[in-house]
Amino acid sequence: MTATVQSELISSIRSIPDYPKPGVMFRDITTLLGNPRAFRRAIDELVHPYAGTKIEKIAGIEARGFILGGAIAHQLSAGFVPIRKKGKLPHDTVRIAYSLEYGVDEMEMHRDAIQPGEKVILVDDLIATGGTAEGAVKLLQQMGADIVAACFIIDLPELGGRRKLEALGVNVRTLIEFAGH
């Protein structure tokens, strides 16, 4: 990816200080999503390394991972699997607990969404501490997925999420980085 594309993506993201709590700089991708050129570039950059490979499913983490994952699945002619907070899916599910900065939560997916051995890419908008993404990786692994990569627009490297996923043997692809929280 060129420096020009990175600069375009960075400038299309709104930064909101002290949200959701004092000391946090929130990186809001809704402005990127609303910018047709930036949104297209982000999807193209996330898809490019996997074009021409056999990816069977894109798993998106609620909620922004649904937006990005749907677009990526379309481009790669893959199916889409929503990974949701517990209690949101109507059929037989498999669930996993995962750690958040201030506690524990649970996520789930339909039990029949992934077949053992299917090549899957996990998608979300941002990787920070990696707790949610780690939970999603473990859920996919529990179902026998062959996780090709985990893709994010933004990495907050100081928070260590990327390292957490790489320690699980997952290839991580991010487009841009921001320092701090």
C-alpha positions as CSV (number, residue, x, y, z in Angstrom):
1,M,0.0,0.0,0.0
2,T,1.3,3.4,-0.9
3,A,1.9,6.2,1.5
4,T,-0.7,8.2,-0.4
5,V,-3.4,5.6,0.3
6,Q,-2.4,5.3,3.9
7,S,-2.6,9.1,4.3
8,E,-6.0,9.1,2.6
9,L,-7.3,6.4,5.0
10,I,-5.9,8.2,8.1
11,S,-7.4,11.5,7.1
12,S,-10.8,9.9,6.5
13,I,-11.0,8.7,10.2
14,R,-12.5,10.9,12.8
15,S,-10.6,11.0,16.2
16,I,-12.8,11.7,19.2
17,P,-10.9,12.5,22.5
18,D,-12.1,11.2,25.8
19,Y,-14.6,8.7,24.4
20,P,-15.9,6.4,25.8
21,K,-13.9,7.6,28.9
22,P,-11.3,10.2,29.7
23,G,-7.9,9.5,28.3
24,V,-9.1,7.4,25.4
25,M,-8.8,8.7,21.8
26,F,-11.6,7.0,19.9
27,R,-11.0,6.2,16.2
28,D,-14.3,6.5,14.4
29,I,-14.4,4.8,11.0
30,T,-18.0,6.0,10.2
31,T,-16.4,8.9,8.4
32,L,-14.3,6.5,6.3
33,L,-17.5,4.4,5.6
34,G,-19.3,7.6,4.5
35,N,-16.5,8.5,2.1
36,P,-17.0,6.4,-1.1
37,R,-13.4,6.7,-2.2
38,A,-11.8,5.9,1.2
39,F,-14.3,3.1,1.8
40,R,-13.5,1.5,-1.6
41,R,-9.7,1.9,-1.0
42,A,-9.9,0.3,2.4
43,I,-11.9,-2.7,1.1
44,D,-9.6,-3.0,-2.0
45,E,-6.5,-3.0,0.3
46,L,-8.0,-5.7,2.6
47,V,-9.1,-7.9,-0.3
48,H,-5.9,-7.5,-2.5
49,P,-3.6,-10.1,-0.8
50,Y,-6.4,-12.8,-1.0
51,A,-7.6,-12.2,-4.5
52,G,-7.4,-15.4,-6.5
53,T,-7.1,-17.6,-3.4
54,K,-9.8,-19.9,-2.2
55,I,-11.4,-18.2,0.8
56,E,-14.6,-19.8,1.7
57,K,-15.9,-17.6,4.5
58,I,-15.4,-14.1,5.9
59,A,-16.2,-13.9,9.6
60,G,-17.1,-10.4,10.8
61,I,-17.2,-9.3,14.4
62,E,-20.2,-7.3,15.4
63,A,-20.8,-4.5,14.4
64,R,-18.3,-2.8,12.1
65,G,-16.9,-6.1,11.1
66,F,-20.3,-6.8,9.5
67,I,-20.0,-3.8,7.2
68,L,-16.4,-4.5,6.2
69,G,-16.8,-8.3,6.1
70,G,-19.9,-8.2,3.9
71,A,-18.0,-6.0,1.3
72,I,-14.9,-8.3,1.5
73,A,-17.0,-11.5,1.2
74,H,-18.7,-10.0,-1.9
75,Q,-15.3,-9.2,-3.5
76,L,-13.9,-12.6,-2.8
77,S,-17.1,-14.5,-3.7
78,A,-17.1,-16.0,-0.2
79,G,-19.8,-16.6,2.4
80,F,-20.3,-14.3,5.4
81,V,-20.5,-15.4,9.0
82,P,-21.6,-13.0,11.7
83,I,-20.0,-13.3,15.1
84,R,-22.4,-11.7,17.6
85,K,-22.8,-10.9,21.2
86,K,-24.6,-13.7,23.0
87,G,-28.4,-14.0,22.6
88,K,-28.6,-12.3,19.2
89,L,-28.6,-15.3,16.8
90,P,-31.8,-17.3,16.3
91,H,-30.5,-20.8,15.6
92,D,-28.3,-23.4,17.4
93,T,-25.1,-21.6,18.4
94,V,-21.6,-22.2,19.8
95,R,-20.4,-19.6,22.3
96,I,-17.2,-18.5,23.9
97,A,-16.3,-16.1,26.8
98,Y,-13.7,-13.5,26.1
99,S,-11.9,-10.9,28.2
100,L,-12.6,-7.2,27.9
101,E,-10.6,-4.3,29.4
102,Y,-13.0,-4.3,32.4
103,G,-14.6,-7.7,32.5
104,V,-15.8,-10.7,30.5
105,D,-18.4,-11.0,27.8
106,E,-19.6,-13.8,25.4
107,M,-19.9,-14.0,21.7
108,E,-21.4,-16.7,19.5
109,M,-22.0,-17.9,16.0
110,H,-24.3,-20.4,14.4
111,R,-23.0,-23.9,14.9
112,D,-23.4,-24.7,11.2
113,A,-21.8,-21.5,9.9
114,I,-18.3,-23.0,9.5
115,Q,-17.4,-26.5,8.3
116,P,-14.1,-28.0,9.5
117,G,-11.2,-27.1,7.3
118,E,-12.9,-24.1,5.6
119,K,-10.5,-21.2,4.9
120,V,-11.7,-18.2,6.8
121,I,-10.7,-14.5,7.2
122,L,-11.7,-12.8,10.4
123,V,-12.6,-9.1,9.9
124,D,-13.1,-6.1,12.2
125,D,-12.5,-2.4,12.0
126,L,-9.8,-2.1,14.7
127,I,-7.5,-4.2,16.8
128,A,-6.6,-2.7,20.2
129,T,-6.0,-5.1,23.2
130,G,-7.1,-8.0,21.1
131,G,-9.6,-9.5,23.6
132,T,-12.5,-9.6,21.3
133,A,-10.5,-10.7,18.2
134,E,-8.8,-13.4,20.3
135,G,-12.2,-14.7,21.4
136,A,-13.4,-14.8,17.8
137,V,-10.2,-16.7,16.7
138,K,-10.8,-19.3,19.4
139,L,-14.4,-19.6,18.5
140,L,-13.5,-20.2,14.8
141,Q,-10.8,-22.6,15.8
142,Q,-13.2,-24.5,18.0
143,M,-15.4,-25.0,14.9
144,G,-12.4,-26.3,12.9
145,A,-11.8,-23.2,10.7
146,D,-8.5,-22.8,8.9
147,I,-8.0,-19.1,9.7
148,V,-6.0,-17.6,6.8
149,A,-5.8,-14.1,8.4
150,A,-7.4,-11.5,10.7
151,C,-7.8,-8.2,8.9
152,F,-8.4,-4.8,10.4
153,I,-8.3,-1.2,9.1
154,I,-6.7,0.2,12.3
155,D,-4.0,-1.2,14.6
156,L,-3.3,0.4,18.0
157,P,0.1,-1.3,18.4
158,E,0.8,-0.1,21.9
159,L,-2.1,-2.1,23.2
160,G,-0.7,-5.4,22.0
161,G,-3.7,-7.0,20.3
162,R,-1.8,-7.9,17.1
163,R,0.9,-9.7,19.1
164,K,-1.9,-11.7,21.0
165,L,-3.3,-13.0,17.7
166,E,0.1,-13.7,16.2
167,A,0.9,-15.7,19.3
168,L,-2.1,-17.9,18.4
169,G,-0.5,-18.5,14.9
170,V,-2.8,-16.0,13.1
171,N,-1.5,-13.8,10.3
172,V,-2.6,-10.3,11.0
173,R,-3.2,-7.6,8.3
174,T,-3.8,-4.0,9.2
175,L,-3.9,-0.9,6.9
176,I,-2.9,1.9,9.3
177,E,-1.7,2.5,12.8
178,F,-2.4,5.1,15.4
179,A,-0.3,5.7,18.5
180,G,-1.9,5.6,21.9
181,H,-5.3,4.4,22.9
